[in-house]
Each structure stands twice: as C-alpha cells, then as structure tokens.
Amino acid sequence: MIYHRKVLKNGLRIITVPMPSVESATALVMVGAGSRYETKKNNGISHFLEHMAFKGTKKRPTAHKIASAIDGVGGEFNAFTEREYTGYIVKAPVAHLNLSLDVLSDMLQNSLLDKSEIEREKGVIIQELNLYEDTPSRNILDVYPRLLYGDTPMGRDVGGEKEIIRKITREDFMNYLKSLYSSDNISVVVAGGIKTSEVEKMIEGYFSKMKPFGTKSYEKIEEKQIKPHLSIKQKDTEQVNIAVGFRTVPVNHDDRYALEILASVLGGGMSSRLFSEIRERRGLAYSVYTSSEHYQDAGTLYTVAGLDKNKVDDGIAVILEEYAKFAKGKSNLTQKELNRAREFLKGHLILRLEDSRTVAWYYGLVETLEDKIETPQELIAKIDKLTVSDIENVAKKYFKKGTLNLAIIGDFNPSTSSGRFEKLLKS
C-alpha cells in the first residue's frame, strides 16, 4: 500500500493513500487533541466539542444542513474522541470528495458553537454518559484506566463528568480550540479511489488558511507502582465485569509488537488460551478477550471478561494462572500457537484495510502518535520476524506482580470485599 505525505506551509500534514479498485473516498481530519490534554475543570470538553462540530457552521447553520449535505450524496459521517486524538470522518463516493472536504474544513474552522445548541447538547452528552454507566462491559474500560492513572487526565473518563459537562460554556470551547486546534497539530488523510495531486490541491484550498500556534502539552505519566492495585465499583448487576493486566510500554517502543502477539495468544479470538479455558472448558463467562494498548508515554496489556457472579474468583484465578505461566517461563508456547496468533492479527488487519475508512484511520493514527509512518506491510514484516523466545521474553519482562492491576464492576462492597480480591492478586 503506497502513501504520499505532504506538509503545507502552515504545518498541516496531508496523507493520501490511493486505492485504485475502490469507488469511494474517505476523508479524515485527525487532531492531536483528546482527554489527556484536559484539566479537571474541563474534563469531557474534547468529546463535547466533537459533538458541537456537527451542530452548525456559518455556511451550514444547522445540524440538519450539515447532515443533508452528506446524506444527499449517500455519504456517511462520524467522529470519535480518545485520550490522545480526535477524528472527524466522511466517507462518500469519490466523485463527491470535494464536498466531503468542504464539510470537514467548514466544521473545523467555522463552527458556530451556538449557546442554545451547547445547552441542548449537554442533555445528549449526559444521556451518552448514562448509557456507558448502564453498560458495565463498556464502563469497565473507563474504570481500568482510572485504576492505572488515578485522578489525572489519562485516568479520567473521555466523556467527562456530568457536573462538569453542565458547566461548560462557549468561552470554554473557544479557549480549548485556541490551545490545541493549530494547523500544525492536524493531519488530513484521504484514502480511496483518488489521484494524489488532485486531492492535495483540494486540501490545500480548504485548509491552507488555518494558522499554526504553540499547542498545549500533555501531563506526562509517572509510573511508580510497586504492588498490585485493586479497584471495585459497586453496582447491582447479574454479571461481574473485570479488567486485569499489567503496565507495559509506549507506542514507539519495539516491545509493542511482541506484546500484541502475546495478547493474541492469550485472548485473541475463540481459539485463544483464555477464551478456551474460561468460556469453553469452564463456562465461567460469555465474553473474554485480551488487548494490548499503547499511548505516547505508557502502555498496558489487560484481559476483560464478563464473569458469572458466583464464580468470579475462579475466573480471575484462571487469568492470573495463565499470566503466571508466562511470567515464570512455563507457558509452553509452541510455534504452531505463535503462528495462529500471528495470522489472527495479520488477517484482521488485512480484512479491515479493504475499507478506505480503516485505511484513513490507520494512517491518521500513525501520523498523529508515532515517530514515523509505518505502513501495514512494514508492520506485518515486524510481526513475521517474532519468535517464541521474543514472546516469552516480553512476558517475563512485564508480567510483574508489582504492576498488576484488577478493576471490578459488580455487586461487591469495596470495604468488605477488597481483602478477598487482594488475596487473589498476591497468590
């Protein structure tokens, strides 16, 4: 997959990825702005701003006008906010790419941020937060980072807190934009049935007037954990949701690749070790998977499971036992198992990259967070070089009891149940 990269005079980066057999084109604007750049007083504003971008511009003064422009050509549009980035995306037939870029640039540069719309959208945001709160399998992904990173920007929920959302004003949005939405903190990625020279001219026409300025930096993570940590969120549920894992490495660390294979061995797909042990052999859970996540200055490998509330101790014990096998060099990882995990990762990547939307997301993410662009082919080549010893070595290096973390959502009183789960972590 060939890509082209160009930097405008104002520092805005353009990445184009031609996909000759595709009739669509996905345009993505990726900003190096997310919840880790927030303060305690404006937690949730990154995600809130993403919502407000669709609520009207000078050219298209209502949400209906923006939606009609994209719907009218059969396109799809969306946005997403994470801890380290925010993305705005439009996928449409390639003949309408000019419109896609027009809408995206209009949203970024000319949002009205109408006060009445802000007040109205607060209700929408709060209902979204309620949805996450009422979905423990989703909420555990907020509880676990808070356990790792505490009351810091990285530990707080991306969606924010309700009481803070209610207080956000138009002035807060304007100040936030002035702190992070600089032209040199933005990448515009277009993937699909395109011609690079034509697309670069389009993007330059729409985005060259944006101004660069010094952007706010993030608060760096200080990882000083020396003993297992536990967090219990009491909630009356039929199922207990857990996340248990270790601190690992940032996104630009070479060990990342072996850790991703290790996560696949443990909980990648229905033939993985933990899925087989926890669901198929013991019937302790419906869902179980392992993920390896990497940020600019930190990382974690963790397993998430929805467990039978009467057998939660057994489920946690099985996960910890499997972790311990790797930590002690007794995993008995075979070449066949490594190959399966490798092909699982490669296969999922290849299938996703048949969609121009995923291609745009991939290149936007790499451009925003990593030191250099690594193509999917280069990523696959690094994965192919990994050996059984490589996987075993990273497990020994990072599977340390001192950096073990367990987050739980279930009907347990933290004051009376902590000892029970701490005993599991220490065993």
Secondary structure, DSSP 8 states (H G I E B T S, - for coil): ---EEEE-TTS-EEEEEE-TT-SEEEEEEEES--GGG--TTSTTHHHHHHHHTTS-BSSS-SHHHHHHHHHTTT-EEEEEE-SS-EEEEEEEEGGGHHHHHHHHHHHHHHB---HHHHHHHHHHHHHHHHHHHT-HHHHHHHHHHHHHH-SSTTTS-TT--HHHHTT--HHHHHHHHHHH--GGGEEEEEEES--HHHHHHHHHHHHTT-----------------S-EEEEEE---SEEEEEEEEE---TT-TTHHHHHHHHHHHHSSTTSHHIIIIIIIT--EEEEEEEEEE-SS-EEEEEEEEEETTSHHHHHHHHHHHHHHHHTT-----HHHHHHHHHHHHHHHHHHTTSHHHHHHHHHHHHHHSSS---HHHHHHHHHH--HHHHHHHHHHH--GGGEEEEEEES--HHHHHHHHHHHHH-
